[in-house]
Amino acid sequence: NSPPHYGTGVIECIDYIEDFLTKEEYIGYLRGNIAKYLHRWRYKNGIEDLEKIKHYIDLLIELEDNHGNK
């Protein structure tokens, strides 16, 4: 899920955010986005918001898997 406007620099926006936040802050960022899209999917963008939830959950799973937390 990489819209063109997030990749105009040297790195993608999500990678930049992950880089400057602590692990716990980044987890909070991911959880906040999951909560936002979960709250609004029925009222705003439907399936598109459900796909965004899946994307952020996949990032969270990858983060936890890479740090040995299962």
C-alpha positions in Angstrom: 0.0 0.0 0.0 2.3 2.8 -1.3 0.5 5.8 -2.7 2.8 7.9 -4.9 2.6 10.9 -2.6 4.2 8.9 0.2 7.2 7.9 -1.9 8.4 11.1 -3.4 11.5 11.4 -1.1 14.4 9.0 -0.6 12.4 6.8 1.8 8.7 6.1 2.2 6.8 8.1 4.8 6.0 5.1 7.0 9.7 4.1 7.1 10.6 7.6 8.2 8.0 7.5 10.9 9.2 4.1 12.1 12.8 5.4 12.1 12.3 8.4 14.3 9.9 6.9 16.8 10.8 4.5 19.6 9.4 1.0 19.1 6.7 1.6 21.6 5.7 4.9 20.0 5.6 3.2 16.6 3.4 0.5 18.0 1.1 3.2 19.3 1.1 4.9 15.9 0.1 1.6 14.2 -2.6 0.9 16.8 -4.0 4.4 16.4 -4.3 4.0 12.7 -5.9 0.5 13.1 -8.4 2.1 15.6 -9.2 5.0 13.3 -9.9 2.9 10.2 -11.8 0.3 12.3 -14.0 3.1 13.7 -14.8 4.7 10.3 -15.0 1.9 7.8 -18.8 1.6 7.8 -19.3 5.4 7.4 -16.6 6.6 5.1 -14.6 4.3 2.8 -15.8 0.8 3.4 -13.5 -1.9 1.9 -10.7 0.6 1.4 -10.6 1.3 5.1 -10.7 -2.4 5.9 -7.7 -2.9 3.6 -5.9 -0.1 5.5 -6.6 -2.0 8.7 -5.1 -5.1 7.2 -2.0 -3.1 6.1 -1.4 -1.7 9.5 -1.9 -5.0 11.2 0.5 -6.6 8.8 3.1 -4.0 9.8 2.5 -4.7 13.4 2.9 -8.4 12.9 6.1 -7.9 11.0 7.4 -5.6 13.7 6.7 -8.1 16.5 7.9 -11.1 14.4 11.2 -9.3 13.7 11.8 -8.6 17.4 11.1 -12.2 18.5 7.8 -11.4 20.2 5.2 -14.0 19.3 
